[in-house]
Amino acid sequence: MEPEKIRWTKEGNPIVPDHPIVAYIEGDGTGPEIFSATRTVLDAAVEKAYGGKRKIHWKELLAGEKACKELGPDQHLPQETLEGLRYYGVALKGPLTTPVGGGIRSINVAIRQILDLYACIRPVRYIPGLPSPLRYPEKVDLVIFRENTEDVYAGIEWPAGDERAKEIIRFINKHLSGDGIKIGEDSAIGIKPMSRFGTQRLVDMALRYALKHGYKSVTLVHKGNIMKFTEGAFREWGYELARERYRDKVIFEQELLSGQDPQGKLILKDRIADNMFQQMILRPEEYGVLATPNLNGDYLSDAAAALVGGLGMAPGANVGDRCAVFEATHGSAPKYKGLDKVNPSSLILSGVEMLRFLGWEEAADMIILALIKVIEKRLVTYDLARQMKGATEVSCSKFGGLLVEELERF
């Protein structure tokens, strides 16, 4: 069969042919090594699950160091790559290094914002045998929905001494001094925009995900006790959305406390961000899907990953209404480049999430089972081996090969 482009429904769901074209960006540093291992595992799982009836056709797009090498020194994120991501709709991406100095603040953030990939989705699930600081890590089954385009990650800031910062300081000190506001003239200035639209589409996706996958609760995580009109509004807009669109499917935690019967409905909660860190560690079983503003989600998702083996075991996806980019959540680790050393599992698990997004659950499940079997044998890369008693350290490529061997036994 000829390779075909993935199409989309009006509701933003992918229509996936049996031979879809999936774009990929290898990434910088250790990116090519982990992508090679990941591609081998994904292709083997799809072949095993579907016996040749389905196949991913990979299309490379350039970004980061490879793009600069082939296209020119300032081509960190070529327009052709952005157009390719839009056109093909689904992509798998290795880690990219943020250029030092001027230009793009972050290639990863630029891709999310330019393509309006407004939801960063980070599943955090425990695989038996992984090292964990928790006594009962098997209780961890979280999915963090982090708003991707607003908050401090909008990148609206100026350094101390910059004339634009001084102008904003002068305006605030002149016109808002009556509110008790006084900003020092040597301050740097940053703007934290958060909108009803941006918040509600993120919460809407989180609620739909929880309902589809059988989670019992969605928790709005915010710092609204201090930032009342941004983070506090995130909470209020989330409840507003639930009342308007999901009232027949959702019950609020406050209603449960007053004695109402949940009747199988999804529970909507909210937690102050700093308290959520404690809750996630002490009572992870009480939480399913978390919906957060950008910065809170950044902190929480990395901390949650530490509960289940670290960033090397943490998948990630950036999803919009017509495009989804699945990526390793860790950095490019340039000091390990070419050493065939790093753990490819973050990208492999991101590939698993990509398979689920495509509707190829059978292949995704096979990879998880293969991971469980290899980890049970304590054959792991250095980041896990140093935390696991009696483990044997294997290379990045060897780890991928062991997964393929397990897949072939199914």
C-alpha positions, 0 to 999 in steps of 0.5 A: 500500500502507498503511504498516506497522510493522516487526516483529521475530523472536525472535532480534531481526532486523527483519521489514521490510514494503515500506512501513515506518514509520520514525521520525525526530528532526530534531535541534538546530542544523544537524540540520534541514538535514542531515536534509532533505538526507538524507531527499531522498537516501534517498527518491530511492535507494529510488525508483530501486532499487525503482521504487515497490514500496518506500517509507519512510513517515517519522514525526516524533518530538520531542526536544531544542530542538524538543520544548522549544519545542512541549511545554515548557521541560523536555521535552528527551526526552518520554516519547511520543518514547521510546514512539514509538522503542520502537513503531516500532523503527527511527529516524534521528536528527540531532544533539541538543544536551546541555542545560546545567546540571541535568536530562538529562546527555545526551539521546543517552546517555539514549536509548541507556540507556533503550531499552537500545541496548547496541551503538554500531556505527561503520563506518569505511570510506574513500571514494576522493578523501576527504582522509586523513593516511594514505598508503594510506587505502584499507586502512581498513575497520573496524567498531567495536562500542562497549558503550553502557550501562556503563563510565564512561558509566553516569554514576555520579559525584559532585563533590568535596565532595559528601557522597556522595563523602565517604561513599564516600571514608571507607568506602574509606579505612577498610576498604581501607587495608590494600590500600594504597588511600588517596583524598584527601578532596577527590577527585571520585568516579566508578564504572566498572561493567562486567558479564559480561552487558553485555560478552558480549552486545556481543561476541556481536553483534560476532562475529555481524556479522563472520561475516555480513559476511565479516570475518577478525577480531574484536579485543577492545580493553581496558586490562586491563593496568591495570584488571584487574577491569573492562577485564581482565574485558572481555577474559576474558568476550569469550574466554569467550563465544567458547569457549562459543558460537562454538568451531567458527567462531572460532580464537584468535590465540594458537593461530595463533601456535602453528602451528594452521591457521585453516581459514577461521575467524574470528580472535579477537584482543585489544589494549591500547587505547593500542596499538590506536591505533597499530595502527589507523594503521600496520596498519589492514588487519590489523583488521576488527571491534573490540569495545570498552568504552564509553570506549575505543570513544568515543575509537577511533571518533572517531580512526578517523573522522579517517583517512577524512575526519573526523566529517562522513563517519562513520556511527553506529548504536545497536542493541538487541534490538528497537530501532535508532537510526541517527544522525549522529556529530557534534554539532549545530554551532549556530554554523552553524545556518541557514547551509546549510553543514555536511556531511550525509554523516554522517547520509546514511551512517547512513541507508545503514547503516539501509537495510542493516539493513532489508535494502535493500542495493540502495538502500544501494549506490546511495548509496555509488556516488553519493557516490563520483562526487560526491566524485571531482568534488571538489564537497564541503562546506566541511569537505572543501573546505578539505582537498582541493586544487582542490575546489569548496565547495557547500552542504549542500542542494546536496551532497544535490541532487548525490547525487540527480542522480547517483542519477537517472542510474543 
